[in-house]
Amino acid sequence: MCLIAERWMKVTVLQRDIHWADPAANVAASDVAIDRNPDSDLYILPEMFSTGFCTCPEGIAEASGSMTLDWMKSKASATGAAIAGSVAVYEEGKYYNRFYFVKPDGSVTAYDKKHLFTFGGEHMHFTPGSERVTVEWKGVRILLEICYDLRFPVWSRNRGDYDMIIYVASWPTPRVDAWKALLTARAIENQCYVAGVNRVGSDPSNGYCGGTRLIDPYGRVLAECSDGVEMESTAEVDMNILEAFREKFPVLNDADYEDFQ
């Protein structure tokens, strides 16, 4: 009999209320939230989790070698887990909405948000990224995406290069139904796991009710946080299940990859 090795990753999504423009307070609260949920392999925080979503980042964005990034490295090392989330970054005269994926060995993979939220004026101050970024952790290939990227399916189309997408977000309450629907669509159409991590609370511009969840490639919700509540939820990403589904129903073989030319 041929035994198949178990290949899975335990993921905790953290739905946070963010203190406006206060990295020290947000890092401290995130530290406590992670400690409430020990033994995960990956902890995911929302978009701009250290400051709140600032479209005018002057005086709010952090340097690229910030206290927040130092904390992510330290916490990853202490927990033996990866820590993920986006930070408003100031670097060489430009601002970036930068997704950090930090591993316990201190290595950092960074993705700069491509689709800046023009409706909210993000494009007036931030510089967009131009490269899709994937990272491998615990045998899972992960595509890093931020908030508004969710509305652009060609950008996040599975090219056979990932098994999971992470969307970190500050997605306002009036459009939360679109957030939930699009997360499910991305999981189904790309035959992958999707983690969507949104914030709750409010900032000077908007209110947020969450809708944080982890979805499997069938579109089923494996873990979710209650709307309007600061909380965490945990579930497993199982590569054996994903690969068996892709082999049985090979949708990605018929994908329109010419769209990427």
Disulfide bonds with the S-S distance in Angstrom:
none
